[in-house]
């Protein structure tokens, strides 16, 4: 990213140099611009020599003379980053973004800086802006839209994520991954009919798509339907990735629905070793409760609650058991 800043800055320098060389009258009239360019050139030279304090000094002089030049602010931010003056860098990057609303670089660098400071929300917002601007520059670049959709999912902006995946499918209808993530959005929105449709499309496009196979199989198990078909899909996913705790959990939960309680315990115990997930322990508690082992049921539900304090169902089950 920093290298890109230099390339961008140097391009500007050569463009300005060319303009000044062919239009000496304009250069003579605009002494401030000429002086700003001189300081900018010196700053780039000092930065290339790793004399960062001097480069900062020259960039600041250039900024005073040409405050609305976004490239100078961007390069000054670069020097501040190298000098570990991150707050000053952030201020310069914000100014760059204000001066160039369509730019990608300032938002992308801000996202990285915020991420390094564990400011997740701010980082995600800047990634979002960077990717939105990038999509305007390359409106048919599917990878940009995929990255943007992931940011939306992290922010729980389901509507925006849904619209982005639909846009991806408009550009590339055979993108199995887009169908898969669109299904996950529908399922989270409690629209299991559409979720099932999208998962079927994903598997049709990519028959060995283990995540989609397990997901659709698990949905069937949850709804207690098509259990034979669900078992086929879950087993196929497990064959592709035999030590995946989520797939083993799906198989154990399937056995529970089929009334095969000992088989269910065996698989769910194995899943709980491979993956510390509150849902797995919740499932395990349900099976132990079903066979009358209240002590192990309570321990499993408590494990679920310890992993996720928002597991309301597990808390309710423990409260009922205590009563």
ZIZIWO-V666742 format. One record per pair of residues at least 24 apart in sequence whose ideal C-beta (glycine too) atoms are under 6 Angstrom apart, sorted by the first residue. I is the first residue (numbers start at 0). J is the second residue. If there is no record, write none. Layout:
BEGIN
i:I j:J
i:I j:J
END
This chain:
BEGIN
i:0 j:108
i:1 j:77
i:4 j:73
i:4 j:77
i:8 j:70
i:8 j:74
i:11 j:70
i:31 j:64
i:34 j:64
i:35 j:61
i:35 j:64
i:35 j:65
i:39 j:71
i:46 j:78
i:51 j:78
i:51 j:81
i:51 j:82
i:54 j:78
i:67 j:98
i:69 j:95
i:69 j:98
i:69 j:99
i:85 j:112
i:101 j:132
i:103 j:129
i:103 j:132
i:103 j:133
i:123 j:150
i:123 j:153
i:123 j:154
i:126 j:150
i:141 j:167
i:141 j:170
i:141 j:171
i:157 j:184
i:160 j:184
i:173 j:204
i:175 j:201
i:175 j:204
i:175 j:205
i:175 j:208
i:179 j:211
i:209 j:236
i:209 j:239
i:209 j:240
i:212 j:236
i:213 j:246
i:213 j:249
i:216 j:249
i:217 j:249
i:220 j:252
i:220 j:253
i:220 j:256
i:223 j:256
i:244 j:270
i:244 j:273
i:244 j:274
i:248 j:279
i:252 j:282
i:255 j:286
i:260 j:286
i:260 j:290
i:277 j:303
i:277 j:306
i:277 j:307
i:277 j:310
i:281 j:313
END
